[in-house]
Amino acid sequence: MYVRMVIGEAVSPDQIRELRALFLEEIRSEIGKEDGNIGANFMVEEGGNMVIMLTHWTSRESCLKYHSSLSYRQLVSKTQYLLIGDFVVKVFRME
């Protein structure tokens, strides 16, 4: 299994709430339609404005395919205004 971690810093707690609502209402269901996706989580830094969105994949290929997909580009365009700077994206293999 592979995990794709997207890290960003929100502008304020209000933007975190908005990003979380988008994730729960739209993004998670869209990601769930992607081949090889087996789950997604949203986490917020305790006492801060950092957010982490995790997506879980059956294979590295599925993970990378999503990263280059239209769905991912749409996610970025929907959420970029809520963040300071760009997302940081990392891929991990579960051992």
N, C-alpha and C positions, 0 to 999 in steps of 0.2 A: 504494500500500500504506500502511496505517496501523499504528502500533505503540502499544499501550497499556502504560504503565509503571506498575506498582504498587510503591511504596516503603514499607518498614516497618523498624522497629528491633526486633530480637529481644531477649528478656530475657537470654539467655546462649548460648554455643556449643551447649549441649545442645538448646535450643529451635530453633536454626538447623538442626541435624541433623534434628530432628523435622519441621520445616516443609519442609525439602528432601525428606525421605522421602515426606511427604504429596503434595508437588508431583509428584514423579517417579512415584509409584505410583497416584495417584488423580486429582489435579487436571489434570495435562497431558492425560490421556486424555479426561476429561470436556470440557475446553475444546476438544479436537480434534473433538468431535462437533458443535460449534456451527457454524452456517452462516457461511461466510466466514473461518473460522480457518485459518491456514496455518502455524502453529507457535507454540512457547512456549519460553522460556528462564528459568532460575533463576540468579541471580548473588548472590555474597556479597562484601561489602566486605573487602578484604584488611586483616587486623589489627583488624577491628571487628565489630559486630553488625548492620550495615545489610544488608538484603536487597532485591533488585529482582527482580520477576517481570515478564517481557516477554511479551506475546502479540501475534502478528502477524495482521493482518486484510486482506482484499481491499478493503474499503470502510469508510468512516467509519460508515455506517449499520449494518453488521454489528458493528463495534466497540461502538457505543453500544447496540445491541440486547442484546448480551451484558452490558454494564454494568448494564442494568435487569432482567436475567433472574433467575429462581429459582436457576439454577446459580451465578451470582455471589454471591447472598446466602448460599447454602449454603457457598461457599468462605470467605466472611468468618466465618460462624459456626463453621466447622471450625478456623479458624486464629487467630482474634482473641486467644485466651488465650495464644498464643505471643509476642505482640508488646506493645511498650510503646506505648500510645495507639492511634490509628487509622492505617490505610493512607493514603498520599497517592497519588492516581491522576492521571496525566497522559496525554493522547493526542497523538501526533505523526504528522505526514504525512511519509512518506519522499519525498525529492526526488531 
